[in-house]
Amino acid sequence: MPRSTATSPCPCGLPAAYASCCGRFHAGTAAAPTAEALMRSRYSAFVVRDAEYLLRSWHPTTRPPGIEFDAGQRWQRLEILAATEGSAFHMKGTVTFRAHYTYRGEPDSLHERSRFERYEGAWVYVDGDVSS
């Protein structure tokens, strides 16, 4: 299982250590302040296989009962392509991204426009439109 240490680079791609970036959201010591920060932290949660955080940061009306990770998939890097709204002054926001990965050694990517909302004061993932 992939692990990030407190001092390793954050998987989300920002120039910060995991503990001071997405790790604090995963640990529950801070909340993502924007939809983009939540998107980055959710990507990082897929990298480190933190199912608990993914479920906790998912809107309850669209949350699946569980998360299963594919042992053959390795997330490589995240590109944020666009973000609309999703700041401290908004109730909704979208983030369009491309997440690069390998599956059983073969490179591929996931392109999605994700929707986020504030729920009980915190940003949560609602759903997304996947494209090729």
RAPERA-V694790 format. One record per helix or strand of 3 or more residues. SS is the DSSP state (2 for helix, 1 for strand). FROM is the first residue (numbers start at 0). TO is the last residue. Records with the same first field share a line. If there is no record, write none. Layout:
SS=FROM-TO, FROM-TO
This chain:
2=17-19, 21-26, 34-47, 50-55
1=72-84, 91-102, 105-118, 121-130
